[in-house]
Amino acid sequence: MPTFRIREAADLLGVSDDTVRRWVDAGGIASSLDDAGRKVVDGASLAEFARSHAAATQDPSGIGRSARNRFVGLVTRVVADEVMAQVEMQCGGHRVVSLMSSEAVRELGLEPGVVAVAVVKATTVVVETPGRSS
């Protein structure tokens, strides 16, 4: 069973060390002491906590679509030429980049500071684990 130090758990959840300590003290995340006497959190408990406390940003578009992978965010950068454009968005802690036509960028009014929804439709998702070789 993997365990994470408080700082690692905080980084994974996108919060401060103190916030994770408060959640541990309140019993929301299981913890124990490692061999060095440091408090660590249980990986399975951390995963369940992350899943149950995940809150998607409210979708302001009002468009009901079947795609589940909708990320509401703020446009942070647009690089466009005459034909194609690269649009970068910050959706919570995630950077989403889309390549689209410059015409679409103009029609949607995409520019830094605009709220937009990135809809991801993919048939392949690659999952990797850090520090493990095949």
C-alpha positions in Angstrom: 0.0 0.0 0.0 1.6 3.3 -1.0 1.9 6.1 1.5 2.6 9.8 1.0 4.2 12.4 3.2 2.0 15.3 4.1 3.8 17.6 1.6 3.4 15.1 -1.2 -0.4 14.7 -0.4 -0.8 18.4 -0.4 0.9 18.7 -3.8 -1.3 16.0 -5.2 -4.5 17.7 -3.9 -3.3 21.2 -4.8 -3.6 22.5 -1.3 -1.3 23.5 1.6 0.4 21.2 4.0 -1.7 22.7 6.8 -4.9 21.9 5.0 -3.9 18.3 4.7 -3.0 18.2 8.4 -6.4 19.6 9.3 -8.2 17.0 7.1 -6.0 14.2 8.7 -6.8 15.6 12.2 -10.5 15.7 11.4 -10.4 12.0 10.3 -11.0 12.7 6.6 -7.8 11.1 5.5 -6.3 8.0 7.2 -2.7 8.5 8.5 0.0 6.6 10.3 3.7 7.0 11.3 6.5 5.8 9.0 9.7 4.1 10.2 11.2 7.6 10.9 8.2 8.7 13.0 6.8 11.1 10.4 3.1 11.3 9.7 2.2 9.7 6.3 -1.2 9.3 4.7 -2.5 6.1 3.2 -2.6 6.2 -0.6 -6.1 4.5 -0.9 -7.6 6.9 1.7 -6.0 9.8 -0.2 -7.4 8.6 -3.5 -10.9 8.2 -2.1 -10.7 11.6 -0.4 -9.6 13.2 -3.7 -12.4 11.5 -5.6 -15.1 12.3 -3.2 -14.1 16.0 -2.8 -13.5 16.7 -6.4 -15.6 19.6 -7.5 -15.9 20.6 -11.2 -16.2 24.2 -12.0 -19.8 25.1 -12.9 -20.2 25.0 -16.7 -21.4 28.5 -17.7 -22.3 27.5 -21.2 -25.6 26.0 -20.5 -25.0 23.5 -23.2 -25.9 19.9 -22.3 -23.6 17.5 -24.2 -22.8 13.9 -23.9 -19.1 14.3 -23.4 -18.2 13.9 -19.8 -14.7 15.4 -20.1 -15.6 19.1 -20.0 -13.1 21.4 -18.4 -14.2 25.0 -17.6 -11.3 27.4 -17.5 -9.8 30.7 -18.4 -8.1 31.3 -21.8 -4.5 32.3 -21.0 -2.9 32.5 -24.4 -3.8 32.5 -28.1 -1.3 32.2 -30.8 -2.8 32.4 -34.3 -1.7 32.8 -37.9 -3.9 33.1 -41.0 -5.1 29.5 -40.9 -4.5 27.8 -37.5 -4.4 28.8 -33.8 -3.1 27.4 -30.5 -5.4 28.2 -27.6 -4.2 27.6 -24.0 -6.5 27.4 -21.1 -6.0 27.0 -17.3 -8.7 24.7 -16.0 -8.2 24.5 -12.3 -4.7 23.0 -11.8 -4.6 21.7 -15.4 -3.3 23.4 -18.6 -5.3 22.4 -21.6 -4.0 23.2 -25.1 -6.2 23.1 -28.2 -5.3 23.5 -31.9 -8.1 24.9 -34.0 -8.7 27.1 -37.0 -8.1 30.8 -36.6 -11.6 31.3 -37.9 -13.0 29.3 -35.0 -11.0 31.4 -32.6 -12.4 34.6 -34.0 -16.0 33.3 -34.1 -15.8 32.1 -30.5 -14.1 35.4 -29.4 -11.3 33.5 -27.7 -8.7 35.7 -26.1 -6.8 35.8 -22.8 -9.2 36.4 -19.9 -12.3 34.8 -21.6 -14.0 31.9 -19.8 -14.3 28.9 -22.1 -15.1 25.1 -21.9 -12.7 22.6 -23.3 -14.5 19.4 -24.3 -12.1 16.5 -24.6 -13.1 13.5 -26.8 -10.5 10.9 -27.1 -10.3 7.2 -27.7 -6.8 6.7 -26.1 -5.5 7.9 -22.8 -2.0 7.0 -21.8 -1.4 6.4 -18.1 2.1 6.3 -16.7 3.5 5.8 -13.2 6.5 7.8 -12.0 9.8 6.0 -11.3 8.7 2.6 -12.6 10.3 0.8 -15.6 8.4 -1.8 -17.7 
